[in-house]
Amino acid sequence: DVKGTFVPGGACEMSVDGDVVAFQSCAAVADGNDGNGFNYAWNISAAADPSSTLLSMGINATIPADGYVAIALPEAPNTMVGSDAFVLSHDTSGTVQLLSYYLGGQTENAVIRHSDNDLDLIETSSSLDGDVAVGTFTIRIPVPFTSASALERFNFLWSTGRINVRGAPTYHGSDKGGI
């Protein structure tokens, strides 16, 4: 089980650097073959521009020093290649980080860091609460806000895996991840 900052009993809250962040909805992903389970939560709201929606997400997970948890926003359903993603991991010094990536392929050379990410990123934060890594981000997505159902037309994928010695995520294999 993931321990720490996710408040049990149905409350969708996470603690980031001691501040409690509340979310409208949340879910848990059970441990996979690599032992990485995690919780994620989200809020959606109208943006100033009526053709877009604000999406805030939080992730918390007990991840090993060489592990990661990623949430991807794919261009096409069911594939992370071509996706923008947020990866929660430890950096090489052990500090928790939440970085955005563009996933151009399944090899390290195809993964491009933040500067090439196409998301309209508003903010990110990350912290370590005991052994639990926590990350949050807010983005503007190109889907008109109408209600909580606005995200029905928007795909999400998640994955867990290992980072290499340089701190970059590695391909997780076809048997990990979900919608």
N, C-alpha and C positions, 0 to 999 in steps of 0.2 A: 504494500500500500504506500501511496505517496503520503508523506507526513508533513506537518508544519503549517504553512500559512493559509491553506485552503480551509475555510471555516466549515466544520461538519454541520449536518442537520439541514441541508438545503440552502443555506445562505451562500450566495455567490460573492464572496469577498476574498481578497488577497491582501497581504501586507507587503508593501514595498518600502524599504527603508523606514519601517515603523509606522508608515501612513497606511490606513486601511482604504482600499479601493473597492467600491461596490459595483457589481455588474448585474445586468438584467437576466442573463441566462448563463448556465455553466454545465460542464460535463466532465466526466473522468474517462481516461483511456487506460485500460488494464495493462499490466506488464506484458511486454512481448517477449520474443525469444532472447532479446538482449537484456531483459530485466528492467527496462526503462518504461515505467508508467508515469502518467502525468495528468494534471488537471488543466482545463482551459475554460475561459469565461469570456463573455463579450457583451458589449452595448452597441446599439445602433441608434442613430438620431439624425435629424435633418441637418444638412449643411446649409450655409448661407446661400449657396448656389442650388436651386431646386432640382438640377439634373444630377446631383450627387448626394451621397449619404456618408456620414461619419461612422467609421467602425473603430471601436476600441476593443482590444483583446488583451487578455492576460494569460500567462502560462506559468504554472509552477510544477516543479519536478525535482525529485531526488535523482540527480544524474551523476555518474562517475566522473572523475577528473578528465577522462578521455572520451566522454559521451556528449551527445547533443539531443535536443528536441527541436523540431522545426514545424512551423505552420506555413503552408504555401498557398498562394492565391494563383491558380493556374489560368493560362490563356485558354486551354482546352481541357474539358473534363478528364479526370482519371490519369493525368500525367504530370509529373513534376518538371519534366524538361520543358523549358519555356515559361516557367513560373517565377514569380517574385516570392520570396520567402523571408521569414524571420527565424533566425537560428539562435536558440538559447544554449549557451555552453560556458565552460570555464576557459579563460585565456591561458596562455602559457605560464603566467605567474600565479594562476589559481583564482583570479578575480572573475566573477560572473559577468557575462556580457550578452547583450541581445543585439545582433547585427543583422542588417538586411542584406540579402543576396539576390542576384538574378541567376537562376539555374539554367545555364545554357546547354548542359549535357550531363553525362554521368561520370565524367572524369574531372579531376581537380583543375586542369587547365581550362575547362569549359565553365567553371563556376566563377562568376564575376562579382566582386564586392560592391558595396553600397553605392558607389558613384554611378553605376550603370543600372541601378534598380529603377523601374518605371513607376513605382508607387508614389502617390502624393502624400509623403510622410509628414505628419504634424509633430509627433513627439514619441520618444521611447524612454524607458527607464528599466533598470535591472538592479537586483540586489541579492544578497545571500543571507538567508535567515536560518541560522544553524547549518544544517546540511541540505536545505532546500533552496534551489535556484528559482528566482522569480523574475519575470520580465513582462512588461506591458508596452503596447504601442497603440497609436491612434493614426489612422490613415483616412483619406478621402477616397471613396470608391465611385466609379462612374455608373452608379445605379440610382435612379430617382428614389427618394424616400417617400414611401406611402404609408407604411406601418411596419410592424415587426416582420411581416411577410416579405419585405423588400429583399431580404437575403436569399429567398428561395431560388432566385435566378443566379446566384453567385456561388461558385464552387470553392471549397476549402479542402486541402489535403494536409495530412500530418505525417511525420516520419520521426524515427529515432535511429541513432547510429553512433558511430565513433568519429572523433576528430583525429587528424593526423598530427605529427609533431610540430607542425607550423600553426596549428589551431584551426585549420579549415575542415569543414565537414567532408566526410567520404561517402561514397555511394552506399546506400543502406541495403541494397538487394531488393528484388521484386516482391519478397514476402513480408515486407514491413511497410507500414503506412496505412492510411485509410481516408475515408471521405466523411 
